[in-house]
Amino acid sequence: MRVLVTMDDARREIAEGAFAFSAGEVTAVGTSADLSPLREGAASVIDARGCVVTPGLVNTHHHLYQTLTRALPGATDVSLFGWLKRLYPIWARYRPEDVFAATQLGLAELALSGCTLSSDHLYLFPNGVVLEDTIAAAEAVGMRFHPTRGAMSVGESAGGLPPDSLVEREEAILADCVRVIDRFHDPRPGAMVRVGVAPCSPFSVSEGLMRDAALLARDKGVMLHTHLAEDRDDVAYSLERFGCRPGEYAERLGWTGTDVWHAHCVQLDAAEIALFARTGTGIAHCPCSNCRLGSGVAPVRAMLDGGARVGLGVDGSASSDAGHILHEARQAMLLQRVVGGAEAMDTRTALYLATRGGAEILGRPDCGQISVGKRADFAIWDVETIASLGSWDPVAALVLAPPAGVRDLYVEGRAVVREGHLARVSGDTVRHAARKSLSRLMAES
């Protein structure tokens, strides 16, 4: 290969690099010359000559069910709260097959653009929808998956934002969290599925549910996730309803720590950034969605300088409309430069956030890097495509001139994408299921 980007502790980039793996685990890393003796006994050899190889990209925040509501009229030019009110009635008509189809479509898109590990935040469960609908979709595509059991419990009649028809009883929410954790969560290294607990947001659940969710998650040893400080309306709601800023609200309810990551955090102030850095609380930065909804520019440079842990997320496809982590890395870098100047973020930092940074905030030290003992999750990038050819620095080009898609993608040492095509599920199958659900949803709107 042309360059192996390891993202190991030294962040080595190995010219003419190579690595070996067995049973889903990386066993050796070095130059092609160093590892040439291993070729003779290898079961197979992947030819990546002329390519850049990186760890698989990591998506720390998504609402995969939204993939069937992209570019929705009436929701393309409004801010967060107005956007949600436009979409809630459509989402209320989802059935289990729609969630499966949307999730499979979103994960296929992510895989084709180099993502090996994705979280998902499903917080509404109408018409018999269950978390397993998303897990089955991830198994079909072949990706490593961190679904979170989200929830909404405070409807419009109680001062919340969602319609009452989409909220659930808090006792039922907590009981179902226990059910899906016990059935699906795998805490072992190399796990393909890990379940998290994720009340939707401070404006759609009660303080009691936030506290109880934190207690439950820690009793079960799983991670916690929610939205926080996404835009000015979000902060204003917190000040009016709870009498404090979002960071203080999170802290007093037990929502800080290395087992917690918050989405967006666009409007965190200096004290909140310091709190998150001190407690090891993770931040899922979603720059394209933040731009689309006019939420603002997250202070990522200040977060990193202050020691906070940051990863990237594409967010729901109803707000970012696309699922491509390299595009998020590029946007993150550009936005920090707009605010802080040309030196505010470099390409390697952006790529780090897209790989190891994301793996760390998801509690996956076994992922996000290519080094001995880590999982064999990696992406092979052809940097001589029309989109990238002409780049002198092929690693920087992944961020500055990203390829349209990945050439090959491996998860746990198994091919998920080969030569730009899905390897585990047919693209036609994915599209057929999506079109069927989309046609019904549009007909009923």
N, C-alpha and C positions, 0 to 999 in steps of 0.2 A: 504494500500500500504506500501511497505517497506520504501520508502523515497519520500517525496514530495519536489521537488526543486522549490521554488517559484520565485526566481529572483526578489523579491520585494526589496524595498529600503534597507532593512537589509540583503538581500540575505539569507533569512532563508531556512534551510533544515529541514523539520519536519518529524521525525521518526514516522511511523504509522500514516501518515498524511491523510487528507481528505479535500475535498472542495465541495461546492454546487454551482450550476449555474441554471439560469432561463432566458429564452428569450435571450440566447447568452451571458449572463453577469454573472461573478462570484459574488455570493452573500454571501458566507461565506468560511472561511479558518481556519483550525485548526487541531487537532488530530482526529482520528477516534472516540475516546471517546467523545471529545467535540461536534462533529457533529452528534452523534448517535441519538439524539431526532429528527433530520430532516429526518431520514431514513423513518419513518413511513408515513409521508405525501408526500414523493417523488414520482414523476411519474415513475421513474426508477432509479436503482442503478447500477453503473458500478463497477464490482469487479476487483480490481487491486492488490489483495494481492500478496506479494512477488515481486512486480514490482517497478520500479522507474518511477515517473511521473514528467515531465518537461513541461515548456511552449513549444508550438510548435516552431520548428526551423524556422529561418528567413533567406532567401536568398536575398542578396542585389544586386546581379549582375548576369545576365544570358542573353544569346542569344538563346532562346528556339528553334528558327527555325533551329539552327545548329545540333539538335539532330539526324538528318538524315545524317550527314556527319562526323560521328566518324571514327577514325582510317583510314583516307583516304590516300591511297598511294600517296607519293609525298608531303604530308603535316605533316608527323609524326616526321620529323627530321630537321626542319628548324625553324628559329626565326620568329618573328611576321610579318615583312613585306613580307618575302618570303611565309609564311604560307597563308597570305591574298591573295596574287597574285595567288596561286594555287587554292584557294576556290572560288574566285569571279565568275569565269565562270560557276561553278556548281550552285551556288546560283542564278545566273541570270536566270536559267531555272525554278525556283520555281513558282508554281501556288498557288492560295488560298488554295486548298485542301492539298497541301504539307505543307504549314505553319501551318494549323490547325492540321494535323497529327503529325508533329514534335513537336509542342507546347504541344499537349495532351500527347504525349509520354514522353516528358521531365518533365511535371508536375506530371504525374503518378509516374515516378521514384522518384521525390522529395517527393511526398506524402508518398510513401512506405518506405522512409527513414526518415520520421518524420517532414517534412517541412509543415508548415501551411500557410506561407505568402511568396510569391516570387515576386520579380520585374522581368521585362523583358525589354530588349533593342533591339527592332526591328528597323533597320536602312536602310533596303532596301525593295523596294515595286515593284518588277517586275510583269508584266503579270496580273495586276488587284488585287494584294495582298493589303489588307487593315488591319488596326489594329484590327478591329472586328474579324478577323480570329483567333487571339490569345485570345481575350476575350471570345469567344464562347468555346474555348477549356478549359479555366479555369473554366467556369461555368459547363462544363460537368464533370470535375474531382471533383469540389467542393472546390477549394482552394481560399484563399484570394489573390488578384492579383493586382499588380501595374505595368501595361504595360506602356512603355514610347514610344512616337512617335519620333523615331530617324530619321536621315536623312544624306545623303551625297550629297554635291552640287559642290565639286571641283574634277573633274576627271583628268585623266592622262594628257590630252591636256592642262590643266591649272596648272599643277605642283602637282596635288594630287596623291593619290595612287590608288583609285578605277578606273575601266574602265569607260569611258564616258557613256556607256549604262546603268550604275547603278545609275547615279546621277540624281537629280531632280532640277527643277527650284525653286529658293528660295521662290518666291511668292507662288507657289503651296504648298511648305512645310509648310509655316506659316499658310496658309488658312486651310490645313488639320489638323494642330495642333488645331486650333480654333474649327473645326468641331468635332473632337473626344473628346476634353475636354468638350464642351457643351453637347455632347450626353451621355458620359459615366462617367465623373469624379464625385465622390461623396465625398464631404468634411466632412461628418458627422462622429462622432465616430461610430465604428462598420462597416464602409464602407467595402464592398466586392471588390470594384473596385475604384482605384484612378489612374488617368492618369498623366504622367509626360512628360516633353519636353526634348529631348535628341539628339541634333546633335552628330553625331558619334564620331568625334575626331578632334583635331586641324589639322590633315593632310588630312582630307576629307571634311571639310566645310570651308567657308570663315570667316574672322573676322566679317564681317557684319552680317552673319547669327548667329554667336555666340552672338553678342550684341542684335540683334532683338529677338532671342529666349529667352534671359534673360528678356528682357522687356515684352514680351508676357506672359511668365510664371508668372511673378510678377503681371501683370495686371489681370491674371486669378486666381491667388492664388494657383498655382500648383508648384511642385518641378522640379528641373533641374538636369540632369545627363549627363555625358560624360566620355570618357576615358582620362586619364592624366598620363604622365610620366611613361608609362608602361615598357619601356626598354630604353637602351642607344640610339638606333636609334631614338626613339620618342623624347628624349631630344635634340639630335643633330639636328633633323628637326626643332624643335622650335627655337633653337639658330640661325640656318642658315636663316630660313624664317621670323621669327618674331623679332629676335635680343634680345631675352630674354629667361629665363628658363620657364618651363611650369607653375609653380606657379604664377609667375609675369604676364604671359599671361592671366591666369584665372582671376587674380585680376583686371587687367585693363579692362577686358571685362564684369565685373559684375558677375563673376562666383565663388564667395565665399559667404558664409553665411549659416545659418541653413537650408535654403531651397535648398541647393546644396549638392550633393554627387558625388564624382569622383571615377571611378573604377581604381584599381591597385595601382597607386602612388608608384610603386616600387622604382623609382629613385628620390624621393623627397629629398632635402637636408635639413639641420637644419633650415634654414630661412623659407623654404616652410612649414615645419611641424609647426613652430611657427605661421605662417600666418593662417594655417588651424585651429589650436587650438584657436587662438584669435578670429576668425570669426565664429567658430562653424561649419565649413565645414566638411561634412562627407566623410569617406573613406571606399570603398568596397574592402576588402583584399581578393584576390583569389589565395591562395598559390599553389594549385595543378596546375592550369593553368600557373602560373608564373614559376614553375619548368619545366613543359612540354615544354614551349617555350624558356627556358633558359633566362628568363627576369631578374632574380636576386632574392634576398631575400629582401622583403619590410622591412623597419625599424620599425616594429610594436611596439617593446618595447619602442623605442624612441618616437613614436607617442603617445602611452598611457601615458608615463611618462610626456610628454609635454602637456597633456590635450586634445589631438585630439580625435575625436569620430570615432570609428572603428567598422565595422561589417564584416561579412563574405559573400563571394559569390562563387558559383561554376564556374562561367563564362560559356561560350558556350561549348557545348559538342563536338565541333570540336577541342577544345584546351585543355580541361581537361578530356574529354571523359566520365566522370561520373558525376552524380548529387547527392551527398551525403554530407550534411552539416557537419555531425559528422566527416567524413573523412577530410573535410577542417579544422575543429577545431583541429583535431589531427596533421595535417600537419603544421598548423600555429604554434602550440606549439613546435613541433619538430624543425622547422626552426629557431625559435627564440633561442632555446637552442643550436643549432649548432653554431649560431653567438655569442650568449651572455653567454653561459654556462647553466648549469642545472637549475638554479634558474631564468632564464630569463622570463619564462612564466609557470604558474601552470595550472592544469586541470580546476579549477573553472573559471579562467579568460577566458580560451578558450571556455568554455561552455557559459559564459556570452556573448562573442562576437557572438556566434551562436544563441542567443535568444534575450535578451533585447538590447544588443549593436546594432544588426541589426535593430530591431524595431525602436530604437531611431533615427538612421540616415535616416530611411524612413519616419520620421515624424509621427510615430504611438505610442504615449505614452499609447494608449489603448491596445496595444499588447505586447508580449514578456515577460510577467510575469503573475503569478497566484496570484492575489490579488483582494480584493473586489472592484467592479466597473470596472474591466478590462474584456476584451473579453474572452470567454471560448474557447480558442485555446490551445490545450494541446496534449501531446504525452505520451503514455503508453509504457514503455520499459520492455520487459522480459529480465532480466539480468541473467537468468539461461539457456540461449541458449549455444550451443557449443562454439560460439565465445566469450562469456563473462563469463561463469562459471569458478569459481576459483578465482574471484576477491573479495578481502576483502572489498574494498571501492567501493560500487556499483555506486556512482556518478562519481568518478574518472574514473571508468571503461567505462563510456559512451564515454570518450575521448581516453583513453589508449587501451581499448579492445572493440570498439563499436559493438553493435549487427548488424547483417546484415541488419535488417530492424526493423520497429516499429511494435508493436503488434496491437495497436489501435491508431487512430488519429482523433481528433475532431476539427472542425473549426466552430466557432459561435455556439458551442454546438451541432453540427450535425456531425455524423460519416462520415468520408471520407475514413478511413481504418478500417476494423474489422478483427481481427485474421489474420493479415498479408495480407489481400486481399482488393482490391479497393471496396468501398461500394457504390459509386455513378455511376460508369461506369464499364462495363465489361473489364477485362484485355484482353480478346480475341478481343473485339472491338477495343481497343487501338492498339494492335499488327497488326490487319488486315489493318487498315488505314495506319499504318507506313510502313508495307511491300509493300502495293500497290504503295505508293509514292516512296519508295526506289527503287523498281524494275524499275520504269520508269526512275528515275534519273540515275541509273546505266546503263540502256540500251542506254541512250542518251549521255553517257560520252565517 
